[in-house]
Amino acid sequence: MKLKRKIILFIVYFTIFFTSASLIDYYAYLTINPKYIILASLILSLISLYIHNRYYKKSKADELAKKLEEIL
């Protein structure tokens, strides 16, 4: 897999995790520090990218990455 595709997949996973965690935090009346949300999203997206590269199965994230790659 190319480096550009890995970076785009990382962006897709980071966006998914960050948005989900931010929405959960918003409805929990902003109880979690935003630094922790960013750090957790970063760690989870790195783990997801590693697992995605290790056990490559085509998923919706690949389709989103392909569309984002076409835009960029």
Summary of the structure (lengths in Angstrom):
residues: 72
radius of gyration: 13.5
end to end distance: 17.5
largest distance: 40.6
contacts: 172
relative contact order: 0.19
helix: 81%
strand: 0%
